[in-house]
Amino acid sequence: MLVPLTRQKFEQVIPLIASGPQYKYYWGKFSSFIQRLLISVVAVVVILLVKVLFKFEFDLIIFILGIIGAFFWLWYPVFQASIRNSKCRRYKYCGFFRGRILDWWITDQLIGKQETVNSKGELVIVENREKRINLEIGDDTGFSIEFDAPLKPAYKVISRGLVAEMVVMSNSRDLSRIEEFSDVYIPSRDLWVSDYPYVRQDFFSEVSIRLREDAEDRPSRRRRPQRRRDEEDYEDEY
């Protein structure tokens, strides 16, 4: 099932400014924080040296630049997430896709190489690999999407046939060509499968529940005429 979403709902689901989980994603490990902190310190020192050496009189500008540099460690994750969000929001149209997991498999992905020296003094290249889970998600129409994310222990509950939901993005009004898609939500396991948390989970859940209720109502409306036809057939036979 692929249902178009309005632009307003699209902008709610994919926020312009980083959400909490997105900020946490780009906050990174402690080493990333230390790197940003060092950049902040260097930026403040450079600004002060420039002010002293060149005797700038624009105190307000220097103060603003100093604040920006001093808090680089704090605002840079927001900037990174907002840039990534904007790349999704540039698409003109989006839709809500609900399908089932057709297949899944595990792969090893090379994420980097590191040169080191062993005990014999020989140069050794160490490959850094990451296990990733791959999902093929499709519906009854034959539409399918392949998705991958870093493997986590929580994903061991994933199995074929489970309902999976996501937001898809396109520049085609009829969503005939999907160019980007969000993280995947598996309602029956209350599980998000993702690398980067694209969507606002509260707004996504609102859309998911509403469409699920609509899907449950539609069969009931179709069954009522069928029951009436069954009754008529019963009366005709007897």
N, CA, C and O of each residue as an XYZ file, in Angstrom:
952
protein
N       0.842     -1.193      0.000
C       0.000      0.000      0.000
C       0.876      1.241      0.000
O       1.769      1.390      0.834
N       0.611      2.118     -0.936
C       1.347      3.372     -1.044
C       0.339      4.512     -1.068
O      -0.461      4.621     -1.997
N       0.376      5.362     -0.044
C      -0.583      6.447      0.104
C       0.145      7.785      0.066
O       1.040      8.008      0.880
N      -0.208      8.684     -0.852
C       0.440     10.006     -0.884
C       0.154     10.794      0.385
O      -0.936     10.696      0.949
N       1.128     11.571      0.833
C       0.977     12.452      1.982
C       1.020     13.904      1.521
O       1.680     14.233      0.535
N       0.316     14.764      2.237
C       0.345     16.180      1.911
C       1.710     16.762      2.245
O       2.477     16.189      3.018
N       1.993     17.906      1.650
C       3.267     18.562      1.923
C       3.375     18.947      3.400
O       4.455     18.878      3.988
N       2.261     19.349      3.989
C       2.270     19.727      5.403
C       2.636     18.534      6.280
O       3.441     18.656      7.203
N       2.040     17.383      5.986
C       2.348     16.201      6.780
C       3.791     15.753      6.540
O       4.464     15.296      7.464
N       4.261     15.884      5.303
C       5.643     15.541      4.958
C       6.611     16.354      5.804
O       7.571     15.805      6.344
N       6.370     17.652      5.924
C       7.264     18.520      6.674
C       7.160     18.291      8.174
O       8.073     18.651      8.917
N       6.060     17.697      8.630
C       5.956     17.323     10.033
C       6.740     16.048     10.310
O       7.425     15.933     11.327
N       6.631     15.096      9.394
C       7.283     13.807      9.595
C       8.803     13.930      9.465
O       9.546     13.338     10.247
N       9.267     14.713      8.456
C      10.702     14.968      8.292
C      10.969     16.389      8.776
O      10.713     17.329      8.023
N      11.468     16.595      9.987
C      11.616     17.945     10.543
C      12.714     18.743      9.863
O      13.670     18.179      9.331
N      12.569     20.061      9.888
C      13.603     20.939      9.341
C      14.794     21.025     10.285
O      15.943     20.900      9.861
N      14.511     21.239     11.573
C      15.551     21.308     12.595
C      15.683     19.939     13.252
O      14.695     19.220     13.405
N      16.880     19.588     13.631
C      17.151     18.252     14.174
C      16.251     17.919     15.358
O      16.057     18.734     16.260
N      15.708     16.708     15.336
C      14.962     16.200     16.480
C      15.947     15.630     17.508
O      17.151     15.563     17.260
N      15.418     15.223     18.657
C      16.279     14.670     19.700
C      17.094     13.464     19.246
O      18.312     13.452     19.423
N      16.447     12.438     18.658
C      17.225     11.272     18.189
C      18.231     11.624     17.102
O      19.307     11.027     17.040
N      17.897     12.586     16.242
C      18.828     12.998     15.194
C      20.039     13.709     15.792
O      21.171     13.493     15.361
N      19.791     14.558     16.787
C      20.900     15.241     17.471
C      21.813     14.216     18.149
O      23.038     14.322     18.101
N      21.181     13.225     18.779
C      21.955     12.179     19.455
C      22.790     11.396     18.453
O      23.922     11.017     18.752
N      22.245     11.152     17.269
C      22.969     10.406     16.228
C      24.240     11.141     15.850
O      25.305     10.528     15.763
N      24.147     12.446     15.624
C      25.321     13.211     15.204
C      26.190     13.659     16.377
O      27.309     14.132     16.175
N      25.689     13.515     17.584
C      26.549     13.799     18.742
C      27.740     12.852     18.736
O      28.864     13.238     19.058
N      27.470     11.595     18.359
C      28.541     10.632     18.177
C      29.142     10.129     19.485
O      28.565     10.274     20.562
N      30.310      9.540     19.349
C      31.000      8.986     20.505
C      31.778     10.088     21.229
O      31.808     11.241     20.799
N      32.404      9.696     22.339
C      33.157     10.662     23.136
C      34.286     11.281     22.329
O      34.586     12.465     22.483
N      34.913     10.486     21.466
C      36.012     11.003     20.640
C      35.520     12.118     19.706
O      36.239     13.086     19.458
N      34.295     11.976     19.193
C      33.720     13.021     18.329
C      33.498     14.304     19.119
O      33.739     15.403     18.620
N      33.040     14.153     20.353
C      32.830     15.326     21.209
C      34.150     16.038     21.478
O      34.215     17.266     21.438
N      35.206     15.268     21.753
C      36.522     15.859     22.021
C      37.024     16.622     20.795
O      37.594     17.705     20.926
N      36.812     16.057     19.608
C      37.228     16.747     18.381
C      36.517     18.081     18.231
O      37.144     19.091     17.910
N      35.215     18.089     18.461
C      34.454     19.340     18.350
C      34.890     20.339     19.409
O      34.965     21.540     19.148
N      35.177     19.839     20.608
C      35.612     20.725     21.692
C      36.953     21.365     21.354
O      37.155     22.551     21.618
N      37.862     20.605     20.781
C      39.160     21.152     20.378
C      38.992     22.215     19.291
O      39.677     23.238     19.305
N      38.085     21.968     18.358
C      37.811     22.967     17.319
C      37.277     24.251     17.944
O      37.646     25.351     17.530
N      36.406     24.107     18.943
C      35.875     25.284     19.633
C      36.987     26.083     20.301
O      37.026     27.310     20.208
N      37.889     25.377     20.974
C      38.997     26.056     21.666
C      39.881     26.775     20.661
O      40.239     27.934     20.866
N      40.236     26.096     19.576
C      41.094     26.697     18.548
C      40.402     27.902     17.916
O      41.047     28.920     17.661
N      39.102     27.800     17.661
C      38.364     28.902     17.047
C      38.385     30.136     17.940
O      38.598     31.249     17.460
N      38.162     29.942     19.247
C      38.167     31.071     20.182
C      39.552     31.707     20.249
O      39.677     32.932     20.260
N      40.594     30.872     20.294
C      41.973     31.392     20.355
C      42.298     32.198     19.099
O      42.891     33.273     19.185
N      41.912     31.682     17.940
C      42.188     32.382     16.679
C      41.459     33.722     16.638
O      42.036     34.728     16.225
N      40.210     33.743     17.058
C      39.434     34.989     17.044
C      40.067     36.028     17.967
O      40.147     37.205     17.616
N      40.520     35.591     19.158
C      41.157     36.517     20.093
C      42.479     37.035     19.541
O      42.786     38.218     19.687
N      43.264     36.166     18.909
C      44.539     36.596     18.319
C      44.305     37.604     17.192
O      45.017     38.602     17.086
N      43.308     37.337     16.356
C      42.998     38.263     15.257
C      42.590     39.615     15.806
O      42.989     40.653     15.279
N      41.785     39.604     16.878
C      41.343     40.873     17.478
C      42.522     41.661     18.040
O      42.606     42.879     17.881
N      43.440     40.936     18.708
C      44.579     41.617     19.332
C      45.572     42.104     18.279
O      46.046     43.239     18.337
N      45.882     41.232     17.315
C      46.911     41.585     16.335
C      46.447     42.659     15.346
O      47.212     43.556     14.989
N      45.212     42.561     14.915
C      44.723     43.506     13.906
C      43.883     44.636     14.505
O      43.465     45.559     13.807
N      43.647     44.539     15.824
C      42.944     45.587     16.566
C      41.619     45.977     15.900
O      41.358     47.148     15.624
N      40.799     44.958     15.656
C      39.484     45.215     15.105
C      38.640     45.978     16.120
O      38.703     45.710     17.320
N      37.860     46.917     15.636
C      37.002     47.707     16.516
C      35.554     47.222     16.495
O      34.706     47.748     17.216
N      35.281     46.227     15.673
C      33.911     45.718     15.585
C      33.689     44.705     16.705
O      33.671     43.494     16.481
N      33.524     45.227     17.897
C      33.417     44.361     19.072
C      32.210     43.435     19.000
O      32.287     42.285     19.433
N      31.098     43.921     18.459
C      29.888     43.103     18.392
C      30.096     41.905     17.468
O      29.693     40.789     17.797
N      30.718     42.131     16.321
C      30.979     41.043     15.376
C      31.936     40.032     15.986
O      31.726     38.824     15.881
N      33.003     40.540     16.635
C      33.966     39.644     17.275
C      33.284     38.828     18.366
O      33.567     37.640     18.528
N      32.383     39.468     19.117
C      31.663     38.764     20.190
C      30.785     37.656     19.615
O      30.752     36.544     20.143
N      30.076     37.965     18.529
C      29.195     36.965     17.911
C      30.009     35.793     17.372
O      29.651     34.632     17.566
N      31.116     36.117     16.689
C      31.974     35.058     16.170
C      32.557     34.216     17.299
O      32.706     33.001     17.171
N      32.883     34.875     18.398
C      33.408     34.154     19.553
C      32.384     33.192     20.137
O      32.725     32.066     20.501
N      31.137     33.625     20.228
C      30.068     32.752     20.741
C      29.877     31.560     19.823
O      29.756     30.426     20.285
N      29.849     31.821     18.509
C      29.670     30.733     17.541
C      30.800     29.722     17.645
O      30.573     28.512     17.647
N      32.039     30.245     17.734
C      33.177     29.346     17.843
C      33.211     28.591     19.156
O      33.544     27.407     19.188
N      32.868     29.269     20.238
C      32.935     28.657     21.563
C      31.937     27.519     21.717
O      32.205     26.539     22.412
N      30.787     27.651     21.069
C      29.741     26.627     21.203
C      29.637     25.730     19.978
O      28.613     25.084     19.754
N      30.706     25.695     19.188
C      30.726     24.816     18.017
C      30.437     23.376     18.419
O      29.712     22.675     17.712
N      30.987     22.927     19.533
C      30.801     21.554     19.991
C      29.329     21.241     20.252
O      28.921     20.082     20.191
N      28.532     22.271     20.542
C      27.131     22.067     20.895
C      26.208     22.149     19.681
O      25.302     21.326     19.546
N      26.423     23.134     18.788
C      25.465     23.343     17.705
C      25.797     22.577     16.423
O      24.938     22.443     15.552
N      27.025     22.074     16.293
C      27.386     21.426     15.037
C      26.561     20.158     14.756
O      26.206     19.938     13.598
N      26.235     19.309     15.754
C      25.356     18.171     15.468
C      23.982     18.596     14.946
O      23.397     17.917     14.102
N      23.471     19.719     15.450
C      22.190     20.234     14.944
C      22.331     20.617     13.478
O      21.457     20.319     12.664
N      23.424     21.274     13.147
C      23.673     21.685     11.767
C      23.777     20.474     10.839
O      23.200     20.473      9.752
N      24.506     19.448     11.265
C      24.666     18.256     10.429
C      23.329     17.571     10.167
O      23.030     17.198      9.033
N      22.527     17.405     11.215
C      21.232     16.751     11.055
C      20.284     17.588     10.196
O      19.540     17.043      9.381
N      20.311     18.898     10.375
C      19.425     19.770      9.604
C      19.775     19.739      8.121
O      18.883     19.778      7.273
N      21.062     19.669      7.802
C      21.485     19.561      6.400
C      20.980     18.253      5.802
O      20.493     18.225      4.671
N      21.099     17.179      6.562
C      20.638     15.877      6.056
C      19.121     15.875      5.876
O      18.612     15.315      4.905
N      18.405     16.494      6.799
C      16.950     16.580      6.676
C      16.551     17.387      5.449
O      15.610     17.030      4.740
N      17.272     18.475      5.205
C      16.930     19.335      4.074
C      17.084     18.608      2.745
O      16.373     18.913      1.788
N      18.005     17.650      2.675
C      18.174     16.878      1.444
C      16.938     16.030      1.161
O      16.600     15.789      0.002
N      16.267     15.577      2.214
C      15.019     14.829      2.033
C      13.859     15.765      1.710
O      13.023     15.453      0.863
N      13.810     16.905      2.381
C      12.693     17.827      2.190
C      12.720     18.527      0.829
O      11.747     19.178      0.450
N      13.811     18.399      0.103
C      13.871     19.014     -1.221
C      13.008     18.255     -2.230
O      12.646     18.799     -3.273
N      12.676     16.990     -1.918
C      11.786     16.249     -2.806
C      10.382     16.845     -2.728
O       9.930     17.264     -1.663
N       9.714     16.875     -3.854
C       8.428     17.565     -3.942
C       7.275     16.760     -3.348
O       6.304     17.332     -2.853
N       7.383     15.449     -3.399
C       6.256     14.612     -2.990
C       6.747     13.478     -2.100
O       7.911     13.081     -2.147
N       5.831     12.973     -1.295
C       6.172     11.842     -0.449
C       4.936     10.988     -0.242
O       3.813     11.420     -0.504
N       5.157      9.787      0.226
C       4.046      8.886      0.489
C       4.357      7.979      1.661
O       5.505      7.837      2.083
N       3.304      7.372      2.171
C       3.424      6.402      3.269
C       3.311      5.015      2.655
O       2.303      4.688      2.028
N       4.333      4.212      2.833
C       4.358      2.874      2.240
C       4.236      1.818      3.328
O       4.984      1.820      4.306
N       3.271      0.911      3.135
C       3.131     -0.230      4.045
C       3.196     -1.509      3.219
O       2.404     -1.703      2.297
N       4.130     -2.365      3.551
C       4.268     -3.643      2.869
C       4.650     -4.717      3.864
O       4.424     -4.580      5.066
N       5.225     -5.776      3.355
C       5.682     -6.865      4.215
C       7.141     -7.194      3.904
O       7.628     -6.955      2.799
N       7.815     -7.741      4.891
C       9.202     -8.146      4.693
C       9.209     -9.412      3.850
O       8.801    -10.479      4.310
N       9.671     -9.288      2.622
C       9.725    -10.428      1.713
C      10.944    -11.292      1.975
O      10.898    -12.513      1.825
N      12.037    -10.646      2.370
C      13.271    -11.388      2.614
C      14.206    -10.518      3.455
O      14.066     -9.296      3.497
N      15.148    -11.159      4.114
C      16.178    -10.423      4.851
C      17.468    -11.245      4.841
O      17.428    -12.474      4.771
N      18.604    -10.564      4.911
C      19.893    -11.236      4.928
C      20.938    -10.308      5.548
O      20.737     -9.098      5.649
N      22.056    -10.905      5.958
C      23.131    -10.168      6.629
C      24.328    -10.058      5.684
O      24.695    -11.030      5.025
N      24.928     -8.879      5.623
C      26.120     -8.675      4.807
C      27.199     -7.979      5.630
O      26.920     -7.374      6.665
N      28.431     -8.078      5.152
C      29.562     -7.346      5.732
C      29.902     -6.195      4.801
O      30.090     -6.400      3.601
N      29.981     -5.000      5.339
C      30.295     -3.827      4.519
C      31.614     -3.222      4.972
O      31.835     -3.001      6.162
N      32.487     -2.958      4.006
C      33.766     -2.321      4.306
C      33.530     -0.840      4.574
O      33.043     -0.122      3.701
N      33.871     -0.379      5.771
C      33.643      1.021      6.129
C      34.954      1.813      6.239
O      34.930      3.027      6.439
N      36.070      1.143      6.112
C      37.338      1.870      6.169
C      38.525      0.924      6.292
O      38.379     -0.257      6.607
N      39.689      1.476      6.037
C      40.929      0.716      6.172
C      41.897      1.477      7.071
O      41.912      2.708      7.092
N      42.691      0.734      7.802
C      43.648      1.341      8.727
C      45.003      0.663      8.568
O      45.104     -0.564      8.585
N      46.034      1.476      8.414
C      47.389      0.941      8.282
C      48.055      0.903      9.648
O      48.017      1.877     10.400
N      48.658     -0.224      9.955
C      49.345     -0.375     11.229
C      50.598     -1.230     11.025
O      50.811     -1.785      9.947
N      51.405     -1.327     12.044
C      52.651     -2.089     11.982
C      52.575     -3.215     12.998
O      52.262     -2.987     14.167
N      52.864     -4.442     12.546
C      52.820     -5.570     13.468
C      54.113     -5.683     14.259
O      54.991     -4.827     14.147
N      54.233     -6.744     15.064
C      55.407     -6.927     15.939
C      56.704     -7.122     15.167
O      57.784     -6.915     15.721
N      56.621     -7.517     13.897
C      57.802     -7.720     13.060
C      58.186     -6.464     12.284
O      59.137     -6.476     11.503
N      57.453     -5.396     12.499
C      57.752     -4.163     11.800
C      57.192     -4.110     10.395
O      57.559     -3.235      9.611
N      56.304     -5.039     10.067
C      55.714     -5.089      8.736
C      54.436     -4.256      8.690
O      53.665     -4.216      9.649
N      54.236     -3.606      7.576
C      53.029     -2.800      7.380
C      51.835     -3.718      7.132
O      51.866     -4.571      6.246
N      50.794     -3.530      7.922
C      49.595     -4.361      7.813
C      48.390     -3.455      7.615
O      48.230     -2.451      8.310
N      47.556     -3.820      6.668
C      46.324     -3.073      6.422
C      45.159     -3.818      7.072
O      44.867     -4.967      6.739
N      44.514     -3.141      7.992
C      43.377     -3.730      8.709
C      42.088     -3.146      8.135
O      41.909     -1.929      8.084
N      41.204     -4.029      7.708
C      39.916     -3.594      7.164
C      38.888     -3.509      8.282
O      38.719     -4.447      9.062
N      38.203     -2.371      8.350
C      37.111     -2.203      9.302
C      35.798     -2.538      8.603
O      35.385     -1.850      7.670
N      35.162     -3.586      9.059
C      33.922     -4.027      8.442
C      32.766     -3.933      9.431
O      32.945     -4.029     10.646
N      31.584     -3.742      8.873
C      30.379     -3.582      9.686
C      29.315     -4.539      9.172
O      29.039     -4.590      7.974
N      28.721     -5.296     10.085
C      27.619     -6.164      9.703
C      26.352     -5.323      9.536
O      26.037     -4.474     10.370
N      25.639     -5.578      8.448
C      24.419     -4.830      8.148
C      23.287     -5.804      7.834
O      23.492     -6.862      7.239
N      22.094     -5.413      8.253
C      20.913     -6.196      7.914
C      20.276     -5.601      6.663
O      20.129     -4.384      6.554
N      19.907     -6.445      5.741
C      19.278     -6.027      4.493
C      17.844     -6.536      4.470
O      17.589     -7.706      4.753
N      16.918     -5.660      4.134
C      15.505     -6.019      4.069
C      14.971     -5.763      2.671
O      15.263     -4.737      2.057
N      14.190     -6.705      2.181
C      13.415     -6.473      0.967
C      11.960     -6.369      1.386
O      11.389     -7.313      1.932
N      11.366     -5.211      1.123
C      10.002     -4.928      1.556
C       9.143     -4.671      0.328
O       9.504     -3.859     -0.524
N       8.007     -5.359      0.230
C       7.141     -5.193     -0.928
C       5.679     -5.360     -0.563
O       5.341     -5.718      0.565
N       4.806     -5.091     -1.546
C       3.366     -5.247     -1.332
C       2.760     -6.088     -2.444
O       3.473     -6.643     -3.280
N       1.438     -6.173     -2.442
C       0.740     -7.037     -3.398
C       0.812     -6.520     -4.828
O       0.567     -7.278     -5.767
N       1.138     -5.265     -5.011
C       1.189     -4.696     -6.360
C       2.490     -5.027     -7.079
O       2.622     -4.751     -8.272
N       3.443     -5.608     -6.379
C       4.737     -5.902     -6.968
C       5.786     -4.846     -6.677
O       6.946     -5.007     -7.057
N       5.396     -3.764     -6.004
C       6.340     -2.708     -5.637
C       7.209     -3.195     -4.485
O       6.696     -3.754     -3.516
N       8.509     -2.990     -4.580
C       9.406     -3.439     -3.517
C      10.575     -2.475     -3.354
O      10.940     -1.752     -4.281
N      11.148     -2.480     -2.166
C      12.277     -1.620     -1.815
C      13.292     -2.454     -1.052
O      12.923     -3.270     -0.207
N      14.571     -2.251     -1.350
C      15.637     -2.876     -0.580
C      16.258     -1.843      0.346
O      16.590     -0.733     -0.071
N      16.406     -2.218      1.586
C      16.833     -1.297      2.644
C      17.914     -1.990      3.467
O      17.844     -3.197      3.694
N      18.912     -1.232      3.915
C      19.938     -1.825      4.778
C      20.279     -0.864      5.907
O      20.141      0.351      5.769
N      20.723     -1.424      7.019
C      21.070     -0.645      8.202
C      22.069     -1.439      9.032
O      22.152     -2.659      8.891
N      22.833     -0.766      9.900
C      23.761     -1.492     10.773
C      23.025     -2.519     11.623
O      21.948     -2.239     12.151
N      23.602     -3.694     11.752
C      22.969     -4.785     12.489
C      23.005     -4.509     13.995
O      24.032     -4.113     14.546
N      21.854     -4.729     14.645
C      21.741     -4.566     16.089
C      21.102     -5.817     16.679
O      20.345     -6.503     15.992
N      21.396     -6.128     17.951
C      20.799     -7.320     18.578
C      19.271     -7.309     18.554
O      18.649     -8.369     18.476
N      18.659     -6.120     18.621
C      17.198     -6.034     18.645
C      16.563     -6.543     17.366
O      15.378     -6.876     17.351
N      17.341     -6.608     16.286
C      16.783     -7.003     14.989
C      16.596     -8.512     14.857
O      16.103     -8.978     13.830
N      16.976     -9.278     15.864
C      16.849    -10.734     15.762
C      15.384    -11.179     15.756
O      15.094    -12.326     15.418
N      14.455    -10.283     16.126
C      13.025    -10.629     16.111
C      12.420    -10.461     14.719
O      11.256    -10.802     14.509
N      13.193     -9.941     13.767
C      12.680     -9.717     12.412
C      12.544    -11.048     11.685
O      13.423    -11.908     11.754
N      11.424    -11.196     10.989
C      11.194    -12.409     10.205
C      10.402    -12.065      8.958
O       9.803    -10.993      8.876
N      10.395    -12.951      8.005
C       9.653    -12.742      6.771
C       8.154    -12.686      7.057
O       7.643    -13.405      7.915
N       7.469    -11.827      6.328
C       6.017    -11.725      6.471
C       5.541    -10.627      7.398
O       4.357    -10.291      7.397
N       6.451    -10.054      8.199
C       6.046     -8.980      9.107
C       5.717     -7.720      8.330
O       6.364     -7.408      7.330
N       4.698     -6.991      8.800
C       4.330     -5.713      8.193
C       5.418     -4.693      8.489
O       5.906     -4.608      9.616
N       5.798     -3.923      7.483
C       6.824     -2.887      7.632
C       6.321     -1.600      6.988
O       5.645     -1.636      5.960
N       6.655     -0.465      7.596
C       6.174      0.832      7.128
C       7.337      1.808      7.003
O       8.330      1.707      7.724
N       7.198      2.755      6.074
C       8.216      3.776      5.902
C       7.638      4.946      5.123
O       6.536      4.856      4.581
N       8.383      6.040      5.069
C       8.040      7.178      4.231
C       8.942      7.147      3.009
O      10.157      6.996      3.130
N       8.339      7.290      1.825
C       9.115      7.309      0.578
C       9.013      8.697     -0.042
O       8.013      9.391      0.143
N      10.046      9.102     -0.777
C      10.125     10.444     -1.350
C      10.375     10.386     -2.844
O      11.056      9.486     -3.335
N       9.818     11.358     -3.567
C       9.927     11.349     -5.013
C       9.710     12.758     -5.549
O       9.146     13.616     -4.870
N      10.167     12.981     -6.778
C       9.851     14.212     -7.496
C       8.725     13.997     -8.498
O       8.368     14.909     -9.243
N       8.166     12.789     -8.514
C       7.032     12.477     -9.380
C       5.744     12.574     -8.588
O       5.643     12.031     -7.488
N       4.765     13.259     -9.138
C       3.506     13.457     -8.417
C       2.835     12.135     -8.069
O       2.254     11.992     -6.993
N       2.916     11.157     -8.991
C       2.259      9.877     -8.767
C       3.147      8.874     -8.025
O       2.784      7.706     -7.888
N       4.305      9.326     -7.550
C       5.239      8.480     -6.798
C       5.652      7.244     -7.606
O       5.934      6.187     -7.040
N       5.685      7.391     -8.927
C       6.057      6.263     -9.776
C       7.549      5.942     -9.686
O       7.965      4.821     -9.977
N       8.338      6.911     -9.290
C       9.785      6.700     -9.142
C      10.211      7.144     -7.749
O      10.207      8.335     -7.437
N      10.575      6.185     -6.926
C      10.988      6.472     -5.555
C      12.487      6.752     -5.544
O      13.288      5.946     -6.018
N      12.850      7.910     -4.995
C      14.249      8.319     -5.016
C      14.908      8.284     -3.637
O      16.136      8.269     -3.543
N      14.125      8.271     -2.586
C      14.689      8.216     -1.236
C      13.620      7.641     -0.312
O      12.427      7.758     -0.590
N      14.044      7.025      0.777
C      13.075      6.520      1.748
C      13.673      6.608      3.141
O      14.890      6.688      3.314
N      12.792      6.591      4.125
C      13.181      6.810      5.513
C      13.550      5.496      6.188
O      13.694      4.463      5.534
N      13.701      5.555      7.503
C      13.895      4.357      8.281
C      12.601      3.526      8.269
O      11.535      4.022      7.904
N      12.715      2.261      8.673
C      11.606      1.316      8.599
C      11.046      1.064     10.000
O      11.793      0.913     10.967
N       9.695      1.023     10.086
C       9.027      0.727     11.349
C       8.267     -0.584     11.208
O       7.529     -0.782     10.242
N       8.452     -1.485     12.184
C       7.736     -2.759     12.205
C       6.743     -2.711     13.367
O       7.136     -2.919     14.515
N       5.457     -2.441     13.087
C       4.471     -2.212     14.165
C       4.316     -3.387     15.119
O       4.226     -3.177     16.329
N       4.283     -4.614     14.617
C       4.028     -5.769     15.475
C       5.139     -5.989     16.496
O       4.920     -6.632     17.523
N       6.329     -5.459     16.221
C       7.457     -5.580     17.158
C       7.797     -4.239     17.808
O       8.703     -4.153     18.637
N       7.066     -3.204     17.426
C       7.358     -1.842     17.893
C       8.853     -1.561     17.741
O       9.522     -1.129     18.680
N       9.350     -1.814     16.546
C      10.789     -1.782     16.286
C      11.104     -0.871     15.110
O      10.469     -0.954     14.059
N      12.097      0.004     15.299
C      12.595      0.853     14.222
C      13.904      0.265     13.709
O      14.801     -0.051     14.491
N      14.006      0.123     12.402
C      15.222     -0.358     11.763
C      15.794      0.806     10.970
O      15.179      1.279     10.015
N      16.973      1.265     11.372
C      17.511      2.456     10.709
C      18.985      2.628     11.010
O      19.537      2.047     11.945
N      19.589      3.442     10.189
C      20.919      3.966     10.467
C      20.731      5.367     11.036
O      21.145      5.655     12.159
N      20.106      6.226     10.251
C      19.805      7.590     10.690
C      18.293      7.724     10.896
O      17.526      7.346     10.010
N      17.847      8.253     12.040
C      16.409      8.371     12.321
C      15.763      9.556     11.590
O      15.627     10.642     12.154
N      15.370      9.336     10.337
C      14.841     10.414      9.512
C      13.553     11.019     10.072
O      13.405     12.241     10.082
N      12.624     10.188     10.535
C      11.257     10.663     10.794
C      11.040     11.017     12.265
O      11.694     10.485     13.162
N      10.095     11.936     12.474
C       9.575     12.198     13.807
C       8.635     11.058     14.148
O       7.586     10.914     13.520
N       8.989     10.254     15.120
C       8.240      9.041     15.388
C       6.814      9.305     15.843
O       5.922      8.506     15.557
N       6.576     10.416     16.552
C       5.224     10.701     17.006
C       4.289     11.005     15.830
O       3.168     10.500     15.785
N       4.748     11.828     14.879
C       3.931     12.132     13.710
C       3.779     10.909     12.813
O       2.706     10.680     12.254
N       4.838     10.128     12.673
C       4.771      8.918     11.854
C       3.746      7.949     12.440
O       2.945      7.374     11.703
N       3.767      7.766     13.757
C       2.824      6.855     14.403
C       1.390      7.324     14.210
O       0.483      6.510     14.041
N       1.185      8.634     14.235
C      -0.155      9.182     14.012
C      -0.666      8.808     12.619
O      -1.812      8.384     12.471
N       0.179      8.966     11.603
C      -0.200      8.603     10.239
C      -0.439      7.102     10.139
O      -1.413      6.665      9.526
N       0.441      6.319     10.734
C       0.336      4.867     10.668
C      -0.969      4.370     11.274
O      -1.656      3.542     10.677
N      -1.312      4.869     12.452
C      -2.531      4.429     13.137
C      -3.769      4.825     12.339
O      -4.705      4.036     12.209
N      -3.777      6.044     11.807
C      -4.933      6.512     11.054
C      -5.153      5.671      9.803
O      -6.285      5.290      9.505
N      -4.086      5.379      9.071
C      -4.225      4.576      7.857
C      -4.578      3.129      8.192
O      -5.287      2.471      7.432
N      -4.088      2.637      9.319
C      -4.422      1.277      9.728
C      -5.900      1.168     10.066
O      -6.548      0.179      9.723
N      -6.436      2.186     10.740
C      -7.859      2.194     11.058
C      -8.704      2.283      9.795
O      -9.736      1.622      9.687
N      -8.266      3.102      8.836
C      -8.993      3.209      7.569
C      -8.990      1.873      6.830
O      -9.994      1.476      6.240
N      -7.845      1.184      6.870
C      -7.741     -0.107      6.189
C      -8.652     -1.139      6.837
O      -9.201     -1.999      6.148
N      -8.820     -1.065      8.158
C      -9.709     -1.993      8.855
C     -11.167     -1.695      8.574
O     -11.993     -2.606      8.537
N     -11.497     -0.405      8.372
C     -12.885     -0.021      8.100
C     -13.308     -0.413      6.699
O     -14.451     -0.821      6.491
N     -12.404     -0.296      5.728
C     -12.783     -0.557      4.337
C     -13.255     -1.991      4.110
O     -14.278     -2.176      3.450
N     -12.568     -3.020      4.621
C     -13.078     -4.377      4.417
C     -14.449     -4.596      5.037
O     -15.270     -5.328      4.485
N     -14.707     -3.957      6.203
C     -15.998     -4.134      6.849
C     -17.111     -3.560      6.000
O     -18.215     -4.104      5.964
N     -16.822     -2.447      5.305
C     -17.843     -1.866      4.438
C     -18.070     -2.752      3.227
O     -19.184     -2.806      2.706
N     -17.027     -3.455      2.764
C     -17.195     -4.336      1.615
C     -17.910     -5.618      2.012
O     -18.627     -6.207      1.203
N     -17.720     -6.053      3.253
C     -18.325     -7.307      3.666
C     -19.826     -7.182      3.838
O     -20.542     -8.163      3.638
N     -20.333     -5.996      4.205
C     -21.762     -5.849      4.449
C     -22.584     -6.157      3.206
O     -23.558     -6.903      3.303
N     -22.228     -5.606      2.024
C     -22.960     -5.987      0.817
C     -22.841     -7.479      0.529
O     -23.789     -8.097      0.043
N     -21.661     -8.070      0.831
C     -21.483     -9.495      0.589
C     -22.423    -10.297      1.460
O     -22.970    -11.307      1.015
N     -22.624     -9.858      2.713
C     -23.522    -10.578      3.598
C     -24.944    -10.500      3.081
O     -25.699    -11.468      3.170
N     -25.314     -9.332      2.534
C     -26.663     -9.192      1.998
C     -26.856    -10.109      0.799
O     -27.925    -10.695      0.624
N     -25.806    -10.233     -0.036
C     -25.902    -11.126     -1.177
C     -26.015    -12.573     -0.712
O     -26.750    -13.360     -1.309
N     -25.300    -12.925      0.338
C     -25.383    -14.283      0.863
C     -26.784    -14.578      1.369
O     -27.301    -15.678      1.171
N     -27.403    -13.593      2.026
C     -28.753    -13.774      2.532
C     -29.737    -13.978      1.395
O     -30.626    -14.825      1.481
N     -29.576    -13.181      0.301
C     -30.468    -13.310     -0.839
C     -30.324    -14.679     -1.482
O     -31.316    -15.299     -1.864
N     -29.056    -15.161     -1.604
C     -28.828    -16.480     -2.166
C     -29.479    -17.554     -1.315
O     -30.034    -18.526     -1.828
N     -29.400    -17.362      0.012
C     -29.994    -18.323      0.936
C     -31.503    -18.378      0.717
O     -32.086    -19.462      0.671
N     -32.151    -17.189      0.580
C     -33.594    -17.135      0.381
C     -33.978    -17.748     -0.950
O     -35.018    -18.400     -1.039
N     -33.159    -17.559     -2.010
C     -33.458    -18.108     -3.326
C     -33.424    -19.638     -3.300
O     -34.231    -20.303     -3.950
N     -32.488    -20.172     -2.544
C     -32.358    -21.636     -2.505
C     -33.472    -22.280     -1.718
O     -33.880    -23.409     -1.991
N     -33.962    -21.540     -0.727
C     -34.964    -22.164      0.145
C     -36.281    -21.385      0.068
O     -37.253    -21.750      0.730
